[in-house]
């Protein structure tokens, strides 16, 4: 009887242990997958460190005689005589391959990181890890070079040390080898021989800067995103490097001109050597570079932005004739960044060929427009991301970046940007939409979104956002994203304070964009909005006057979708690796069966033709692989077309901020925010301070949070001024 009774009990409970086992298994498998991903990510980090250290050693040793006489000689003995690659093979292996591999590993890392859950990213362990490095992000310099953090000062110092080390080594070789006893017999004086050598060394040092010039402007680059940078935040590095490149290369050209004039060899300026250095090509490249450099000065760039923008397309002329000038073998030293930029630029071109579906617009009384696009739900972007917009009816050539105000998590089928009148283009758009003439359709093309792979705002106990004017736009997306996270109950969101300064009371209507339609702030979300109207002592504008436009998109208009689908980082890794392999194969075949036989004959292969073959091979490989990747994702690209047709309901005019956010909004008229009083003394072990607005406001907040000030203030500047 006991046995039967125990058997009955066992049968009665047999289903419960099986359910427990199944639930444990379902929990175990995701956990195991996440552990495997962490292992792979750690391996990628280790490989990245090894490659970076090896690359740094090469750059440090390159100016020395040890590298030239021992290392390079040994590598050329093994690879330089290859019948498949010849002398360029050494630089392909030493300089180009490691950086393409780094970009490939960065794409794989970002693909794995994208699949990590929010709760894991913001666990207590991760928070402590990231708080350890908070001091490295504090501002150390505020004026001169702009707002520069401790980390940026460290890397800037190391890069300048590399340049000084290179110049010192090059000049040492010049003055130690060119002496009164070793003056060549071609009639040059001592100073002329040294001037010629110095000119060469300045060009070599300029090539170091050129090697890093294109990395910051590749908007979709995995190298930038993997280290938490965006093209907007790193544009200042491009500016610094561009100034260094042009300073060194201009000095290089002037020294050679002075040398030719002093030695009565002015005819050398028009020489195009068949197999060696082409002087004329170098001069054409220098002129193109000087034209670009001239238009970057603030007086021209700010007043004539279109001149600056279009002149910058001369980079193609600059790089083409630079390659013709020095030859393809030496060009490969500085080509990895340009290669990654070409991949990014062509993918942007493919995306910009489509017209996107503009569903509606809102015209605010403060000369501001909100555009609402239909979005494919597979498109996920982080807060503070930007979208480049082109409206052919205003200008077919102009592209302008705008901060996205919507949240891809809170609004999976909608993408919104806010545009304030601050130039001719935006003013034309505002007048077009605010006029009494009805508009049923507006053709729009976009590139992007571009932004950080992830944000770590949840690591803070308190988040303070300081904005001036239209600088409020990135904070709208941050607030919306945090509201979504709060609704999932996955983790605790920080206390939020928005400090916004406006010139007039009409600008307060921008606060209407903080919350999506029919969305309320949950009671457990701690948020405060402190608005300051600086030029008025009372409200003089009816903020309820918001004009709403509903558009009728054409059938050919598509929702904004990622050009490479939901697994965009994985596809980018495929494009980088496969295009580089195809490029190598094309070059190997052409070198073996076309270039090598001619080089073995009495006459050498023409340097310009060889350079052109390499450039064409790169172009063909990038275009072919990018097109294949896009076509493979085309089905998913248009997948959500019909589903998004009902993504929007007719927009309703919202109430003023006094009514919409009455419990959390305080409006102060006729005064500016006392930022020091508002920021200093805030409670919390980690207070994130974000600022977006005029330069003086950013500098003031940076001074308050600067290195050596309050330890709990973690500063971050969001600037979109080019």
Secondary structure as GFF3:
##gff-version 3
##sequence-region A 1 722
A	DSSP	alpha_helix	2	62	.	.	.	ID=ss1
A	DSSP	alpha_helix	65	66	.	.	.	ID=ss2
A	DSSP	pi_helix	67	71	.	.	.	ID=ss3
A	DSSP	alpha_helix	72	75	.	.	.	ID=ss4
A	DSSP	pi_helix	76	80	.	.	.	ID=ss5
A	DSSP	alpha_helix	88	91	.	.	.	ID=ss6
A	DSSP	pi_helix	92	96	.	.	.	ID=ss7
A	DSSP	alpha_helix	97	114	.	.	.	ID=ss8
A	DSSP	alpha_helix	118	121	.	.	.	ID=ss9
A	DSSP	alpha_helix	124	132	.	.	.	ID=ss10
A	DSSP	three_ten_helix	134	137	.	.	.	ID=ss11
A	DSSP	beta_strand	139	141	.	.	.	ID=ss12
A	DSSP	beta_strand	148	149	.	.	.	ID=ss13
A	DSSP	alpha_helix	150	177	.	.	.	ID=ss14
A	DSSP	alpha_helix	190	212	.	.	.	ID=ss15
A	DSSP	three_ten_helix	215	217	.	.	.	ID=ss16
A	DSSP	alpha_helix	222	226	.	.	.	ID=ss17
A	DSSP	alpha_helix	235	262	.	.	.	ID=ss18
A	DSSP	three_ten_helix	266	270	.	.	.	ID=ss19
A	DSSP	alpha_helix	279	294	.	.	.	ID=ss20
A	DSSP	alpha_helix	298	301	.	.	.	ID=ss21
A	DSSP	alpha_helix	305	311	.	.	.	ID=ss22
A	DSSP	three_ten_helix	312	314	.	.	.	ID=ss23
A	DSSP	alpha_helix	315	326	.	.	.	ID=ss24
A	DSSP	alpha_helix	328	331	.	.	.	ID=ss25
A	DSSP	alpha_helix	335	352	.	.	.	ID=ss26
A	DSSP	beta_strand	358	364	.	.	.	ID=ss27
A	DSSP	beta_strand	368	374	.	.	.	ID=ss28
A	DSSP	beta_strand	386	390	.	.	.	ID=ss29
A	DSSP	beta_strand	400	403	.	.	.	ID=ss30
A	DSSP	beta_strand	414	420	.	.	.	ID=ss31
A	DSSP	alpha_helix	424	434	.	.	.	ID=ss32
A	DSSP	beta_strand	445	450	.	.	.	ID=ss33
A	DSSP	three_ten_helix	457	459	.	.	.	ID=ss34
A	DSSP	beta_strand	462	468	.	.	.	ID=ss35
A	DSSP	three_ten_helix	469	472	.	.	.	ID=ss36
A	DSSP	alpha_helix	473	488	.	.	.	ID=ss37
A	DSSP	beta_strand	495	502	.	.	.	ID=ss38
A	DSSP	three_ten_helix	505	513	.	.	.	ID=ss39
A	DSSP	beta_strand	527	533	.	.	.	ID=ss40
A	DSSP	beta_strand	547	550	.	.	.	ID=ss41
A	DSSP	alpha_helix	568	590	.	.	.	ID=ss42
A	DSSP	pi_helix	591	595	.	.	.	ID=ss43
A	DSSP	alpha_helix	596	600	.	.	.	ID=ss44
A	DSSP	alpha_helix	607	632	.	.	.	ID=ss45
A	DSSP	alpha_helix	634	637	.	.	.	ID=ss46
A	DSSP	three_ten_helix	643	646	.	.	.	ID=ss47
A	DSSP	alpha_helix	657	660	.	.	.	ID=ss48
A	DSSP	beta_strand	665	669	.	.	.	ID=ss49
A	DSSP	alpha_helix	675	679	.	.	.	ID=ss50
A	DSSP	beta_strand	687	692	.	.	.	ID=ss51
A	DSSP	alpha_helix	695	704	.	.	.	ID=ss52
A	DSSP	beta_strand	713	717	.	.	.	ID=ss53
###
